[in-house]
Amino acid sequence: MAHVLIVEARFYEHLNDLLLSGARAAIEEAGHSHETITVPGALEIPGAVAMAADTGRYDAFVAIGVVIRGETYHFEIVSNESARGLMALTMDGLPIGNGIITTENEAQALTRARPTEKDKGGEAAKAALAMLALKSRFG
């Protein structure tokens, strides 16, 4: 049984609750355990994953957050840099599922977050578990 850490940027609580519900359900359905920690924003997720990985207590990681486009360039920075940070950690061998959704508006975010629709939280958890299985296969 794997122990998975869900790292969430809890900026949009109602959307995060949906993403977390999907992620937790996918992990539990696969027979694994999980913990959840919260960070201030999506930019902090890769750093938190790196710190947690150093403890050796977790087998895989799920990144959860919502970034909705605003009127400034900040959207691009947060979207691109959080994804870049997670990809760098993945390239270092960490099994991570990226469930940070980036949308133009809240309606798109709701569709992607709801477990009954796109279930991006559940998909991210399944991706993390798939990468963990692949890592185990390669030893």
MIZA-956883 format. One line per 8 residues: for each residue x, y, z of N, C-alpha, C, O. Coordinates in nm, 3 decimals. Example, Ala and Ser with C-alpha at 12.3 -4.5 7.8 and 13.67 -1.06 7.14 Angstrom:
# MIZA-956883
1.319/-0.569/0.780/1.230/-0.450/0.780/1.320/-0.330/0.780/1.424/-0.332/0.846 ~ 1.285/-0.225/0.708/1.367/-0.106/0.714/1.290/0.003/0.787/1.341/0.114/0.804
***
This chain:
# MIZA-956883
0.084/-0.119/0.000/0.000/0.000/0.000/0.088/0.124/0.000/0.184/0.134/0.077 ~ 0.055/0.217/-0.087/0.129/0.342/-0.097/0.067/0.448/-0.006/-0.052/0.443/0.025 ~ 0.150/0.542/0.035/0.103/0.657/0.112/0.124/0.781/0.025/0.238/0.814/-0.011 ~ 0.016/0.848/-0.008/0.017/0.959/-0.103/-0.005/1.091/-0.029/-0.090/1.102/0.059 ~ 0.074/1.191/-0.066/0.053/1.324/-0.012/-0.017/1.411/-0.116/0.031/1.427/-0.228 ~ -0.129/1.467/-0.077/-0.199/1.564/-0.160/-0.156/1.702/-0.111/-0.172/1.735/0.006 ~ -0.103/1.782/-0.202/-0.062/1.918/-0.168/-0.158/2.011/-0.240/-0.165/2.014/-0.363 ~ -0.233/2.087/-0.161/-0.334/2.174/-0.220/-0.304/2.321/-0.195/-0.262/2.360/-0.087
-0.327/2.400/-0.299/-0.325/2.546/-0.287/-0.470/2.587/-0.272/-0.546/2.587/-0.369 ~ -0.508/2.623/-0.153/-0.650/2.643/-0.122/-0.690/2.789/-0.141/-0.713/2.862/-0.044 ~ -0.698/2.831/-0.266/-0.736/2.969/-0.296/-0.885/2.979/-0.324/-0.951/3.072/-0.277 ~ -0.938/2.885/-0.399/-1.082/2.878/-0.427/-1.137/2.757/-0.353/-1.136/2.646/-0.405 ~ -1.186/2.779/-0.230/-1.222/2.667/-0.142/-1.324/2.573/-0.203/-1.306/2.451/-0.198 ~ -1.430/2.625/-0.262/-1.537/2.539/-0.315/-1.486/2.455/-0.432/-1.530/2.341/-0.449 ~ -1.395/2.508/-0.511/-1.338/2.432/-0.622/-1.238/2.329/-0.570/-1.232/2.216/-0.619 ~ -1.159/2.368/-0.471/-1.064/2.275/-0.412/-1.134/2.157/-0.346/-1.088/2.043/-0.355
-1.247/2.184/-0.281/-1.321/2.074/-0.218/-1.359/1.968/-0.321/-1.353/1.848/-0.293 ~ -1.398/2.012/-0.440/-1.433/1.919/-0.547/-1.311/1.841/-0.595/-1.318/1.719/-0.612 ~ -1.201/1.910/-0.617/-1.077/1.844/-0.661/-1.029/1.744/-0.556/-0.991/1.632/-0.589 ~ -1.032/1.785/-0.430/-0.989/1.696/-0.322/-1.078/1.573/-0.312/-1.029/1.462/-0.289 ~ -1.207/1.592/-0.328/-1.300/1.479/-0.322/-1.265/1.375/-0.428/-1.260/1.255/-0.400 ~ -1.239/1.421/-0.550/-1.203/1.329/-0.657/-1.070/1.261/-0.632/-1.056/1.141/-0.656 ~ -0.971/1.336/-0.585/-0.838/1.279/-0.559/-0.844/1.176/-0.447/-0.789/1.066/-0.460 ~ -0.909/1.211/-0.340/-0.918/1.119/-0.227/-0.991/0.991/-0.265/-0.949/0.881/-0.228
-1.101/1.004/-0.339/-1.177/0.886/-0.380/-1.092/0.795/-0.468/-1.094/0.673/-0.450 ~ -1.017/0.852/-0.561/-0.933/0.770/-0.650/-0.825/0.696/-0.572/-0.797/0.579/-0.599 ~ -0.764/0.764/-0.476/-0.659/0.701/-0.396/-0.717/0.590/-0.310/-0.661/0.480/-0.303 ~ -0.829/0.617/-0.246/-0.892/0.517/-0.161/-0.943/0.397/-0.241/-0.930/0.283/-0.198 ~ -1.000/0.423/-0.358/-1.047/0.314/-0.444/-0.934/0.223/-0.487/-0.954/0.103/-0.507 ~ -0.815/0.279/-0.500/-0.697/0.200/-0.538/-0.635/0.129/-0.418/-0.538/0.055/-0.433 ~ -0.690/0.152/-0.297/-0.643/0.083/-0.179/-0.525/0.148/-0.109/-0.451/0.081/-0.036 ~ -0.506/0.276/-0.130/-0.392/0.346/-0.071/-0.438/0.447/0.032/-0.555/0.483/0.039
-0.343/0.493/0.113/-0.372/0.594/0.214/-0.322/0.730/0.166/-0.244/0.739/0.072 ~ -0.370/0.835/0.234/-0.329/0.969/0.193/-0.334/1.067/0.308/-0.401/1.045/0.409 ~ -0.261/1.175/0.291/-0.266/1.291/0.379/-0.282/1.413/0.289/-0.253/1.407/0.170 ~ -0.328/1.522/0.348/-0.341/1.646/0.273/-0.274/1.758/0.350/-0.293/1.772/0.471 ~ -0.195/1.839/0.279/-0.141/1.962/0.337/-0.183/2.078/0.248/-0.210/2.060/0.129 ~ -0.187/2.196/0.307/-0.230/2.315/0.235/-0.116/2.416/0.229/-0.045/2.438/0.327 ~ -0.099/2.476/0.112/-0.001/2.582/0.092/-0.075/2.707/0.044/-0.189/2.698/-0.001 ~ -0.010/2.824/0.054/-0.080/2.949/0.020/-0.127/2.959/-0.125/-0.237/3.009/-0.150
-0.049/2.912/-0.221/-0.087/2.924/-0.360/-0.020/2.820/-0.446/0.064/2.743/-0.399 ~ -0.056/2.818/-0.575/-0.002/2.717/-0.666/0.149/2.726/-0.681/0.214/2.624/-0.703 ~ 0.206/2.844/-0.670/0.351/2.857/-0.682/0.426/2.787/-0.569/0.543/2.750/-0.584 ~ 0.360/2.768/-0.457/0.424/2.702/-0.342/0.414/2.549/-0.347/0.481/2.481/-0.270 ~ 0.332/2.496/-0.435/0.312/2.351/-0.439/0.443/2.276/-0.470/0.475/2.182/-0.397 ~ 0.519/2.311/-0.574/0.642/2.235/-0.601/0.740/2.236/-0.483/0.804/2.134/-0.455 ~ 0.753/2.348/-0.416/0.842/2.354/-0.301/0.797/2.263/-0.189/0.878/2.196/-0.126 ~ 0.667/2.260/-0.164/0.613/2.173/-0.060/0.633/2.026/-0.095/0.666/1.945/-0.009
0.613/1.992/-0.222/0.636/1.853/-0.266/0.783/1.816/-0.245/0.813/1.708/-0.195 ~ 0.873/1.905/-0.282/1.016/1.878/-0.265/1.051/1.857/-0.118/1.125/1.765/-0.085 ~ 0.999/1.943/-0.031/1.027/1.928/0.113/0.972/1.797/0.167/1.038/1.727/0.243 ~ 0.849/1.764/0.127/0.787/1.641/0.174/0.861/1.518/0.121/0.875/1.419/0.193 ~ 0.907/1.525/-0.003/0.979/1.412/-0.062/1.107/1.383/0.017/1.147/1.268/0.033 ~ 1.170/1.488/0.065/1.293/1.471/0.143/1.272/1.393/0.271/1.367/1.337/0.326 ~ 1.149/1.387/0.321/1.122/1.314/0.445/1.120/1.163/0.423/1.143/1.086/0.517 ~ 1.093/1.120/0.300/1.083/0.978/0.271/0.954/0.914/0.320/0.941/0.791/0.316
0.859/0.993/0.367/0.735/0.938/0.423/0.627/0.913/0.320/0.526/0.850/0.350 ~ 0.647/0.963/0.197/0.542/0.955/0.096/0.592/0.883/-0.028/0.708/0.896/-0.067 ~ 0.504/0.807/-0.089/0.538/0.731/-0.209/0.504/0.806/-0.337/0.569/0.786/-0.440 ~ 0.404/0.892/-0.331/0.359/0.968/-0.449/0.293/1.096/-0.402/0.263/1.114/-0.284 ~ 0.272/1.186/-0.497/0.222/1.319/-0.466/0.115/1.360/-0.566/0.122/1.328/-0.684 ~ 0.015/1.433/-0.515/-0.089/1.489/-0.601/-0.094/1.639/-0.574/-0.111/1.683/-0.460 ~ -0.078/1.718/-0.680/-0.085/1.863/-0.671/-0.226/1.908/-0.707/-0.277/1.872/-0.813 ~ -0.288/1.986/-0.619/-0.426/2.030/-0.639/-0.431/2.183/-0.626/-0.379/2.240/-0.531
-0.495/2.246/-0.722/-0.513/2.390/-0.714/-0.592/2.440/-0.834/-0.616/2.366/-0.929 ~ -0.631/2.566/-0.826/-0.708/2.628/-0.932/-0.647/2.765/-0.961/-0.626/2.845/-0.870 ~ -0.620/2.790/-1.089/-0.571/2.921/-1.133/-0.668/2.969/-1.241/-0.682/2.907/-1.346 ~ -0.734/3.081/-1.213/-0.829/3.138/-1.308/-0.771/3.268/-1.363/-0.724/3.353/-1.288 ~ -0.776/3.281/-1.494/-0.718/3.399/-1.559/-0.781/3.527/-1.505/-0.902/3.538/-1.489 ~ -0.695/3.622/-1.478/-0.740/3.755/-1.434/-0.704/3.857/-1.540/-0.694/3.824/-1.659 ~ -0.685/3.979/-1.497/-0.658/4.087/-1.591/-0.509/4.112/-1.613/-0.472/4.194/-1.696 ~ -0.425/4.043/-1.539/-0.281/4.070/-1.548/-0.205/3.946/-1.593/-0.261/3.839/-1.611
-0.075/3.964/-1.611/0.016/3.859/-1.653/0.039/3.754/-1.544/0.099/3.650/-1.569 ~ -0.007/3.782/-1.424/0.014/3.691/-1.311/-0.034/3.549/-1.341/0.029/3.453/-1.298 ~ -0.144/3.535/-1.413/-0.198/3.404/-1.449/-0.093/3.319/-1.519/-0.074/3.202/-1.484 ~ -0.024/3.376/-1.618/0.077/3.302/-1.693/0.194/3.261/-1.604/0.244/3.149/-1.615 ~ 0.235/3.350/-1.517/0.347/3.318/-1.427/0.309/3.201/-1.337/0.383/3.103/-1.326 ~ 0.194/3.210/-1.272/0.152/3.105/-1.180/0.131/2.973/-1.254/0.176/2.868/-1.208 ~ 0.062/2.978/-1.366/0.035/2.856/-1.442/0.163/2.791/-1.491/0.186/2.671/-1.469 ~ 0.247/2.869/-1.555/0.369/2.814/-1.615/0.470/2.770/-1.511/0.528/2.662/-1.523
0.492/2.850/-1.409/0.597/2.818/-1.312/0.557/2.704/-1.219/0.643/2.626/-1.179 ~ 0.431/2.693/-1.183/0.391/2.579/-1.100/0.404/2.450/-1.180/0.450/2.348/-1.127 ~ 0.366/2.452/-1.307/0.381/2.334/-1.392/0.528/2.301/-1.415/0.567/2.184/-1.412 ~ 0.610/2.403/-1.437/0.753/2.382/-1.458/0.817/2.320/-1.333/0.897/2.227/-1.343 ~ 0.780/2.372/-1.216/0.835/2.318/-1.092/0.797/2.173/-1.070/0.881/2.092/-1.030 ~ 0.672/2.139/-1.097/0.629/1.999/-1.082/0.697/1.910/-1.185/0.734/1.797/-1.153 ~ 0.713/1.959/-1.308/0.779/1.879/-1.411/0.925/1.853/-1.373/0.977/1.743/-1.395 ~ 0.992/1.952/-1.317/1.131/1.933/-1.274/1.140/1.823/-1.168/1.231/1.741/-1.171
1.046/1.822/-1.075/1.046/1.719/-0.972/1.015/1.582/-1.031/1.072/1.482/-0.989 ~ 0.926/1.578/-1.128/0.894/1.453/-1.196/1.018/1.400/-1.269/1.045/1.280/-1.266 ~ 1.091/1.490/-1.332/1.213/1.449/-1.403/1.319/1.398/-1.307/1.408/1.322/-1.346 ~ 1.310/1.439/-1.180/1.401/1.387/-1.077/1.353/1.253/-1.022/1.418/1.196/-0.935 ~ 1.240/1.202/-1.073/1.194/1.070/-1.035/1.080/1.065/-0.936/1.043/0.957/-0.890 ~ 1.022/1.179/-0.901/0.909/1.176/-0.809/0.780/1.148/-0.885/0.753/1.210/-0.988 ~ 0.699/1.054/-0.835/0.568/1.027/-0.897/0.467/1.134/-0.854/0.422/1.136/-0.740 ~ 0.432/1.221/-0.948/0.344/1.333/-0.919/0.231/1.337/-1.020/0.252/1.318/-1.140
0.111/1.361/-0.971/-0.003/1.388/-1.057/-0.036/1.535/-1.046/-0.057/1.586/-0.936 ~ -0.041/1.603/-1.158/-0.067/1.747/-1.159/-0.215/1.774/-1.176/-0.271/1.759/-1.285 ~ -0.278/1.814/-1.068/-0.419/1.849/-1.070/-0.442/1.997/-1.051/-0.547/2.038/-1.001 ~ -0.346/2.079/-1.091/-0.364/2.224/-1.088/-0.437/2.261/-1.216/-0.381/2.253/-1.326 ~ -0.561/2.301/-1.203/-0.637/2.337/-1.322/-0.622/2.486/-1.350/-0.623/2.569/-1.259 ~ -0.609/2.518/-1.477/-0.593/2.656/-1.521/-0.703/2.685/-1.622/-0.712/2.620/-1.726 ~ -0.785/2.783/-1.590/-0.901/2.810/-1.674/-0.920/2.960/-1.699/-0.858/3.045/-1.635 ~ -1.008/2.987/-1.791/-1.043/3.125/-1.823/-1.145/3.183/-1.725/-1.150/3.304/-1.703
-1.228/3.093/-1.667/-1.334/3.143/-1.579/-1.378/3.033/-1.482/-1.335/2.918/-1.492 ~ -1.464/3.072/-1.388/-1.507/2.978/-1.286/-1.593/2.865/-1.342/-1.586/2.753/-1.291 ~ -1.672/2.892/-1.444/-1.755/2.787/-1.503/-1.669/2.674/-1.558/-1.700/2.557/-1.537 ~ -1.561/2.708/-1.626/-1.468/2.606/-1.676/-1.405/2.530/-1.560/-1.388/2.408/-1.566 ~ -1.370/2.602/-1.454/-1.308/2.539/-1.338/-1.404/2.440/-1.272/-1.363/2.331/-1.233 ~ -1.530/2.478/-1.260/-1.630/2.388/-1.200/-1.643/2.259/-1.280/-1.648/2.150/-1.223 ~ -1.650/2.271/-1.410/-1.662/2.154/-1.497/-1.542/2.061/-1.478/-1.559/1.939/-1.472 ~ -1.424/2.116/-1.468/-1.303/2.035/-1.453/-1.288/1.978/-1.313/-1.232/1.870/-1.296
-1.337/2.049/-1.212/-1.319/2.007/-1.074/-1.421/1.903/-1.028/-1.388/1.816/-0.947 ~ -1.543/1.910/-1.078/-1.648/1.820/-1.029/-1.614/1.674/-1.058/-1.585/1.638/-1.172 ~ -1.618/1.589/-0.954/-1.595/1.446/-0.975/-1.695/1.383/-1.071/-1.664/1.282/-1.134 ~ -1.813/1.442/-1.084/-1.915/1.387/-1.174/-1.896/1.434/-1.318/-1.968/1.390/-1.408 ~ -1.800/1.523/-1.341/-1.774/1.571/-1.476/-1.631/1.534/-1.517/-1.603/1.416/-1.540 ~ -1.542/1.628/-1.527/-1.405/1.600/-1.573/-1.317/1.535/-1.467/-1.222/1.465/-1.501 ~ -1.347/1.556/-1.340/-1.278/1.491/-1.227/-1.125/1.503/-1.236/-1.054/1.404/-1.228 ~ -1.077/1.626/-1.252/-0.933/1.646/-1.265/-0.857/1.611/-1.138/-0.739/1.577/-1.146
-0.921/1.618/-1.022/-0.857/1.573/-0.899/-0.834/1.423/-0.900/-0.726/1.374/-0.866 ~ -0.938/1.349/-0.941/-0.926/1.204/-0.951/-0.826/1.163/-1.058/-0.750/1.068/-1.039 ~ -0.827/1.234/-1.170/-0.730/1.203/-1.276/-0.587/1.226/-1.230/-0.498/1.148/-1.263 ~ -0.565/1.333/-1.154/-0.430/1.361/-1.104/-0.384/1.252/-1.008/-0.268/1.210/-1.013 ~ -0.475/1.206/-0.922/-0.439/1.099/-0.830/-0.407/0.970/-0.906/-0.311/0.900/-0.872 ~ -0.485/0.938/-1.006/-0.459/0.819/-1.087/-0.326/0.831/-1.161/-0.254/0.732/-1.176 ~ -0.295/0.951/-1.208/-0.166/0.973/-1.276/-0.050/0.952/-1.179/0.050/0.890/-1.215 ~ -0.063/1.003/-1.056/0.042/0.984/-0.957/0.063/0.835/-0.928/0.177/0.789/-0.917
-0.046/0.762/-0.915/-0.035/0.618/-0.887/0.022/0.542/-1.007/0.097/0.446/-0.989 ~ -0.012/0.585/-1.126/0.044/0.522/-1.246/0.195/0.546/-1.254/0.271/0.456/-1.289 ~ 0.236/0.667/-1.221/0.380/0.698/-1.222/0.453/0.623/-1.112/0.569/0.584/-1.130 ~ 0.388/0.603/-0.999/0.447/0.522/-0.890/0.466/0.378/-0.937/0.571/0.318/-0.911 ~ 0.368/0.323/-1.005/0.380/0.187/-1.057/0.493/0.177/-1.159/0.568/0.079/-1.161 ~ 0.504/0.278/-1.242/0.612/0.280/-1.341/0.749/0.289/-1.274/0.844/0.223/-1.316 ~ 0.758/0.372/-1.170/0.884/0.384/-1.096/0.921/0.248/-1.033/1.038/0.208/-1.036 ~ 0.822/0.180/-0.978/0.848/0.049/-0.918/0.894/-0.052/-1.024/0.980/-0.136/-0.998
0.837/-0.042/-1.141/0.873/-0.133/-1.249/1.019/-0.115/-1.290/1.090/-0.212/-1.317 ~ 1.063/0.009/-1.293/1.201/0.037/-1.333/1.300/0.023/-1.218/1.422/0.030/-1.238 ~ 1.247/0.002/-1.097/1.333/-0.022/-0.981/1.404/0.100/-0.939/1.480/0.096/-0.842
***
